[in-house]
């Protein structure tokens, strides 16, 4: 099996490279933006035609949620036009494509967890461009998996866990939003899931379509922060426990609207692929590596 990975320098991309490097049965080509600009249709076609992957995993994305409200064209190019280019190229070489998407395709006002069948209604540019990317991938390549996830964190890049640990170096109390709920998702678990799905595709027994994969138990940003600091103190990453005060979304205004409810139902992926949701509490146990 041959896997082409885009976005190798992101949180998920770096974990994909780490995990696949330890697997002798899979040949992979991992590319960053400097090696493959997915918005360049000619370059995408050239690389896909030359490498002829079994599966393309698109881990490239424009993820600056607030900035996207101003950089609309750039966000659309990376989140929509780029995935379309990859999906078209995948279809030409009879490859499957796995595309990572987001909870932001939903309005965030539902009671309970979102299933794959729920109505999409993105509230900002980021969510709208990610939804457009989903639709482009589905339209251009029948052999597609769209994997929606949420609240991604890891040892790499910029994320909530690393931000909290950085603030803990200079602050003894913080205000963190307590009225937004979701499932923190470890990037290493997303990578493991992507590889597992790729293997299932290669073995010829896949139900294509949209799937949700995120962490459990569901929590708020506020309680997630409390857990981070608790583990960090236990592991001696920080000396003193940081006091976390609960604030509301309206107390912390941002250019882009955040979903109040980012809880994703992962029943479908468990049923079809025997993949369990991410255990974010277990992932925090290696918190020493997040510094």
MILUMLO-771582 format. One record per residue (C-alpha): z, x, y; residue number from 1. Coordinates in steps of 0.25 Angstrom, whole numbers, plus 5000, padded with zeros to 4 digits. Layout:
! residues N
+------+------+------+-----+
!    Z !    X !    Y !  nr !
+------+------+------+-----+
!    Z !    X !    Y ! NUM !
...
+------+------+------+-----+
This chain:
! residues 291
+------+------+------+-----+
!    Z !    X !    Y !  nr !
+------+------+------+-----+
! 5000 ! 5000 ! 5000 !   1 !
! 4997 ! 5005 ! 5014 !   2 !
! 5004 ! 4999 ! 5026 !   3 !
! 5000 ! 5001 ! 5041 !   4 !
! 5012 ! 5000 ! 5050 !   5 !
! 5010 ! 4999 ! 5065 !   6 !
! 5022 ! 5001 ! 5075 !   7 !
! 5028 ! 5012 ! 5067 !   8 !
! 5037 ! 5016 ! 5078 !   9 !
! 5044 ! 5003 ! 5080 !  10 !
! 5057 ! 4999 ! 5073 !  11 !
! 5050 ! 4992 ! 5061 !  12 !
! 5039 ! 5003 ! 5060 !  13 !
! 5049 ! 5014 ! 5059 !  14 !
! 5056 ! 5008 ! 5048 !  15 !
! 5043 ! 5005 ! 5041 !  16 !
! 5039 ! 5020 ! 5042 !  17 !
! 5053 ! 5024 ! 5036 !  18 !
! 5053 ! 5014 ! 5025 !  19 !
! 5038 ! 5016 ! 5021 !  20 !
! 5040 ! 5032 ! 5021 !  21 !
! 5049 ! 5030 ! 5009 !  22 !
! 5039 ! 5022 ! 5001 !  23 !
! 5029 ! 5029 ! 4993 !  24 !
! 5021 ! 5017 ! 4989 !  25 !
! 5016 ! 5013 ! 5003 !  26 !
! 5007 ! 5020 ! 5012 !  27 !
! 5009 ! 5017 ! 5026 !  28 !
! 5003 ! 5021 ! 5040 !  29 !
! 5013 ! 5018 ! 5052 !  30 !
! 5007 ! 5019 ! 5066 !  31 !
! 5014 ! 5018 ! 5080 !  32 !
! 5007 ! 5013 ! 5093 !  33 !
! 5002 ! 5027 ! 5096 !  34 !
! 4995 ! 5027 ! 5082 !  35 !
! 4990 ! 5013 ! 5082 !  36 !
! 4990 ! 5004 ! 5094 !  37 !
! 4989 ! 4990 ! 5087 !  38 !
! 4982 ! 4984 ! 5099 !  39 !
! 4970 ! 4993 ! 5097 !  40 !
! 4962 ! 4985 ! 5088 !  41 !
! 4952 ! 4997 ! 5085 !  42 !
! 4963 ! 5006 ! 5081 !  43 !
! 4970 ! 4996 ! 5072 !  44 !
! 4957 ! 4993 ! 5065 !  45 !
! 4955 ! 5008 ! 5063 !  46 !
! 4968 ! 5011 ! 5057 !  47 !
! 4969 ! 4999 ! 5048 !  48 !
! 4955 ! 5001 ! 5043 !  49 !
! 4958 ! 5016 ! 5040 !  50 !
! 4972 ! 5014 ! 5034 !  51 !
! 4969 ! 5001 ! 5027 !  52 !
! 4983 ! 4996 ! 5025 !  53 !
! 4988 ! 4986 ! 5015 !  54 !
! 4998 ! 4981 ! 5026 !  55 !
! 4999 ! 4982 ! 5041 !  56 !
! 5013 ! 4981 ! 5046 !  57 !
! 5013 ! 4979 ! 5061 !  58 !
! 5026 ! 4984 ! 5067 !  59 !
! 5020 ! 4986 ! 5081 !  60 !
! 5025 ! 4977 ! 5092 !  61 !
! 5027 ! 4975 ! 5106 !  62 !
! 5042 ! 4972 ! 5106 !  63 !
! 5047 ! 4973 ! 5121 !  64 !
! 5050 ! 4958 ! 5122 !  65 !
! 5054 ! 4958 ! 5137 !  66 !
! 5043 ! 4968 ! 5141 !  67 !
! 5032 ! 4959 ! 5134 !  68 !
! 5034 ! 4949 ! 5144 !  69 !
! 5027 ! 4958 ! 5154 !  70 !
! 5018 ! 4966 ! 5144 !  71 !
! 5012 ! 4954 ! 5138 !  72 !
! 4998 ! 4960 ! 5135 !  73 !
! 5005 ! 4972 ! 5128 !  74 !
! 5014 ! 4964 ! 5120 !  75 !
! 5002 ! 4955 ! 5116 !  76 !
! 4994 ! 4967 ! 5112 !  77 !
! 5004 ! 4973 ! 5103 !  78 !
! 5010 ! 4961 ! 5097 !  79 !
! 4998 ! 4952 ! 5096 !  80 !
! 4985 ! 4960 ! 5097 !  81 !
! 4990 ! 4972 ! 5089 !  82 !
! 4994 ! 4964 ! 5077 !  83 !
! 4981 ! 4956 ! 5078 !  84 !
! 4973 ! 4970 ! 5077 !  85 !
! 4982 ! 4974 ! 5065 !  86 !
! 4980 ! 4960 ! 5058 !  87 !
! 4965 ! 4961 ! 5060 !  88 !
! 4964 ! 4975 ! 5054 !  89 !
! 4973 ! 4971 ! 5042 !  90 !
! 4964 ! 4960 ! 5039 !  91 !
! 4952 ! 4969 ! 5039 !  92 !
! 4958 ! 4978 ! 5028 !  93 !
! 4965 ! 4967 ! 5020 !  94 !
! 4979 ! 4972 ! 5024 !  95 !
! 4991 ! 4963 ! 5027 !  96 !
! 4998 ! 4964 ! 5040 !  97 !
! 5013 ! 4962 ! 5043 !  98 !
! 5016 ! 4960 ! 5057 !  99 !
! 5030 ! 4960 ! 5063 ! 100 !
! 5034 ! 4949 ! 5072 ! 101 !
! 5046 ! 4943 ! 5079 ! 102 !
! 5056 ! 4932 ! 5081 ! 103 !
! 5051 ! 4931 ! 5096 ! 104 !
! 5039 ! 4922 ! 5091 ! 105 !
! 5050 ! 4911 ! 5091 ! 106 !
! 5056 ! 4904 ! 5102 ! 107 !
! 5070 ! 4907 ! 5097 ! 108 !
! 5075 ! 4893 ! 5100 ! 109 !
! 5076 ! 4888 ! 5085 ! 110 !
! 5089 ! 4884 ! 5078 ! 111 !
! 5090 ! 4893 ! 5065 ! 112 !
! 5081 ! 4904 ! 5060 ! 113 !
! 5066 ! 4904 ! 5063 ! 114 !
! 5057 ! 4903 ! 5051 ! 115 !
! 5042 ! 4907 ! 5050 ! 116 !
! 5038 ! 4893 ! 5051 ! 117 !
! 5045 ! 4890 ! 5064 ! 118 !
! 5037 ! 4888 ! 5077 ! 119 !
! 5034 ! 4901 ! 5085 ! 120 !
! 5036 ! 4900 ! 5100 ! 121 !
! 5038 ! 4914 ! 5107 ! 122 !
! 5045 ! 4914 ! 5120 ! 123 !
! 5040 ! 4927 ! 5126 ! 124 !
! 5028 ! 4937 ! 5126 ! 125 !
! 5034 ! 4946 ! 5115 ! 126 !
! 5035 ! 4934 ! 5105 ! 127 !
! 5022 ! 4928 ! 5110 ! 128 !
! 5014 ! 4941 ! 5107 ! 129 !
! 5021 ! 4943 ! 5093 ! 130 !
! 5018 ! 4928 ! 5089 ! 131 !
! 5003 ! 4931 ! 5094 ! 132 !
! 5004 ! 4943 ! 5085 ! 133 !
! 5008 ! 4935 ! 5073 ! 134 !
! 4997 ! 4925 ! 5075 ! 135 !
! 4987 ! 4937 ! 5076 ! 136 !
! 4991 ! 4943 ! 5064 ! 137 !
! 4991 ! 4930 ! 5056 ! 138 !
! 4977 ! 4927 ! 5061 ! 139 !
! 4971 ! 4940 ! 5059 ! 140 !
! 4976 ! 4944 ! 5045 ! 141 !
! 4980 ! 4934 ! 5034 ! 142 !
! 4988 ! 4944 ! 5027 ! 143 !
! 4999 ! 4945 ! 5037 ! 144 !
! 5014 ! 4945 ! 5037 ! 145 !
! 5021 ! 4942 ! 5051 ! 146 !
! 5036 ! 4947 ! 5050 ! 147 !
! 5044 ! 4941 ! 5061 ! 148 !
! 5057 ! 4948 ! 5064 ! 149 !
! 5068 ! 4949 ! 5074 ! 150 !
! 5079 ! 4958 ! 5081 ! 151 !
! 5073 ! 4971 ! 5075 ! 152 !
! 5082 ! 4983 ! 5075 ! 153 !
! 5082 ! 4997 ! 5069 ! 154 !
! 5086 ! 5012 ! 5071 ! 155 !
! 5072 ! 5013 ! 5079 ! 156 !
! 5067 ! 5009 ! 5092 ! 157 !
! 5074 ! 4999 ! 5102 ! 158 !
! 5082 ! 4988 ! 5096 ! 159 !
! 5095 ! 4980 ! 5098 ! 160 !
! 5104 ! 4988 ! 5089 ! 161 !
! 5100 ! 5001 ! 5096 ! 162 !
! 5102 ! 4995 ! 5109 ! 163 !
! 5116 ! 4990 ! 5106 ! 164 !
! 5120 ! 5004 ! 5101 ! 165 !
! 5114 ! 5011 ! 5113 ! 166 !
! 5122 ! 5001 ! 5122 ! 167 !
! 5134 ! 5004 ! 5114 ! 168 !
! 5134 ! 5018 ! 5119 ! 169 !
! 5137 ! 5014 ! 5133 ! 170 !
! 5143 ! 5000 ! 5133 ! 171 !
! 5155 ! 4994 ! 5127 ! 172 !
! 5151 ! 4979 ! 5128 ! 173 !
! 5137 ! 4972 ! 5129 ! 174 !
! 5132 ! 4958 ! 5131 ! 175 !
! 5122 ! 4954 ! 5120 ! 176 !
! 5115 ! 4941 ! 5119 ! 177 !
! 5122 ! 4932 ! 5109 ! 178 !
! 5112 ! 4919 ! 5109 ! 179 !
! 5100 ! 4925 ! 5103 ! 180 !
! 5100 ! 4925 ! 5087 ! 181 !
! 5092 ! 4933 ! 5077 ! 182 !
! 5091 ! 4942 ! 5065 ! 183 !
! 5092 ! 4957 ! 5068 ! 184 !
! 5082 ! 4964 ! 5059 ! 185 !
! 5082 ! 4978 ! 5055 ! 186 !
! 5068 ! 4985 ! 5056 ! 187 !
! 5071 ! 4992 ! 5043 ! 188 !
! 5071 ! 4979 ! 5036 ! 189 !
! 5059 ! 4974 ! 5043 ! 190 !
! 5051 ! 4987 ! 5038 ! 191 !
! 5057 ! 4985 ! 5024 ! 192 !
! 5052 ! 4970 ! 5025 ! 193 !
! 5038 ! 4974 ! 5030 ! 194 !
! 5036 ! 4984 ! 5019 ! 195 !
! 5041 ! 4974 ! 5008 ! 196 !
! 5031 ! 4964 ! 5013 ! 197 !
! 5020 ! 4974 ! 5013 ! 198 !
! 5023 ! 4977 ! 4999 ! 199 !
! 5022 ! 4963 ! 4995 ! 200 !
! 5009 ! 4961 ! 5003 ! 201 !
! 5003 ! 4973 ! 4995 ! 202 !
! 5007 ! 4967 ! 4982 ! 203 !
! 4999 ! 4955 ! 4985 ! 204 !
! 5010 ! 4944 ! 4986 ! 205 !
! 5012 ! 4940 ! 5000 ! 206 !
! 5014 ! 4927 ! 5008 ! 207 !
! 5008 ! 4931 ! 5022 ! 208 !
! 5014 ! 4925 ! 5034 ! 209 !
! 5025 ! 4925 ! 5044 ! 210 !
! 5039 ! 4930 ! 5039 ! 211 !
! 5053 ! 4932 ! 5046 ! 212 !
! 5061 ! 4944 ! 5044 ! 213 !
! 5074 ! 4947 ! 5052 ! 214 !
! 5089 ! 4950 ! 5050 ! 215 !
! 5101 ! 4942 ! 5045 ! 216 !
! 5111 ! 4938 ! 5049 ! 217 !
! 5106 ! 4931 ! 5062 ! 218 !
! 5114 ! 4935 ! 5074 ! 219 !
! 5114 ! 4936 ! 5089 ! 220 !
! 5111 ! 4949 ! 5097 ! 221 !
! 5126 ! 4949 ! 5101 ! 222 !
! 5131 ! 4948 ! 5087 ! 223 !
! 5120 ! 4958 ! 5082 ! 224 !
! 5126 ! 4968 ! 5093 ! 225 !
! 5140 ! 4966 ! 5088 ! 226 !
! 5136 ! 4970 ! 5074 ! 227 !
! 5128 ! 4982 ! 5079 ! 228 !
! 5141 ! 4987 ! 5087 ! 229 !
! 5150 ! 4984 ! 5075 ! 230 !
! 5141 ! 4992 ! 5065 ! 231 !
! 5139 ! 5003 ! 5076 ! 232 !
! 5154 ! 5005 ! 5077 ! 233 !
! 5157 ! 5004 ! 5062 ! 234 !
! 5146 ! 5015 ! 5060 ! 235 !
! 5152 ! 5023 ! 5072 ! 236 !
! 5139 ! 5022 ! 5080 ! 237 !
! 5147 ! 5017 ! 5092 ! 238 !
! 5162 ! 5020 ! 5095 ! 239 !
! 5166 ! 5007 ! 5101 ! 240 !
! 5162 ! 4992 ! 5098 ! 241 !
! 5154 ! 4986 ! 5109 ! 242 !
! 5158 ! 4973 ! 5114 ! 243 !
! 5146 ! 4963 ! 5113 ! 244 !
! 5146 ! 4951 ! 5123 ! 245 !
! 5138 ! 4939 ! 5120 ! 246 !
! 5128 ! 4935 ! 5131 ! 247 !
! 5117 ! 4925 ! 5132 ! 248 !
! 5102 ! 4927 ! 5132 ! 249 !
! 5103 ! 4922 ! 5147 ! 250 !
! 5113 ! 4933 ! 5150 ! 251 !
! 5102 ! 4943 ! 5146 ! 252 !
! 5089 ! 4938 ! 5152 ! 253 !
! 5076 ! 4945 ! 5147 ! 254 !
! 5062 ! 4944 ! 5151 ! 255 !
! 5058 ! 4939 ! 5137 ! 256 !
! 5065 ! 4927 ! 5131 ! 257 !
! 5072 ! 4931 ! 5118 ! 258 !
! 5073 ! 4921 ! 5106 ! 259 !
! 5087 ! 4915 ! 5105 ! 260 !
! 5085 ! 4913 ! 5090 ! 261 !
! 5077 ! 4924 ! 5083 ! 262 !
! 5083 ! 4921 ! 5069 ! 263 !
! 5072 ! 4922 ! 5058 ! 264 !
! 5072 ! 4915 ! 5045 ! 265 !
! 5068 ! 4925 ! 5034 ! 266 !
! 5068 ! 4916 ! 5022 ! 267 !
! 5053 ! 4917 ! 5021 ! 268 !
! 5052 ! 4932 ! 5020 ! 269 !
! 5063 ! 4932 ! 5010 ! 270 !
! 5056 ! 4921 ! 5001 ! 271 !
! 5043 ! 4927 ! 5001 ! 272 !
! 5046 ! 4942 ! 5001 ! 273 !
! 5061 ! 4943 ! 4996 ! 274 !
! 5064 ! 4950 ! 5010 ! 275 !
! 5078 ! 4948 ! 5015 ! 276 !
! 5081 ! 4947 ! 5030 ! 277 !
! 5086 ! 4960 ! 5037 ! 278 !
! 5100 ! 4963 ! 5036 ! 279 !
! 5103 ! 4968 ! 5050 ! 280 !
! 5118 ! 4971 ! 5047 ! 281 !
! 5114 ! 4980 ! 5036 ! 282 !
! 5104 ! 4987 ! 5045 ! 283 !
! 5115 ! 4990 ! 5056 ! 284 !
! 5123 ! 4999 ! 5045 ! 285 !
! 5114 ! 5010 ! 5049 ! 286 !
! 5117 ! 5009 ! 5064 ! 287 !
! 5119 ! 5024 ! 5065 ! 288 !
! 5104 ! 5025 ! 5065 ! 289 !
! 5102 ! 5016 ! 5077 ! 290 !
! 5108 ! 5026 ! 5087 ! 291 !
+------+------+------+-----+
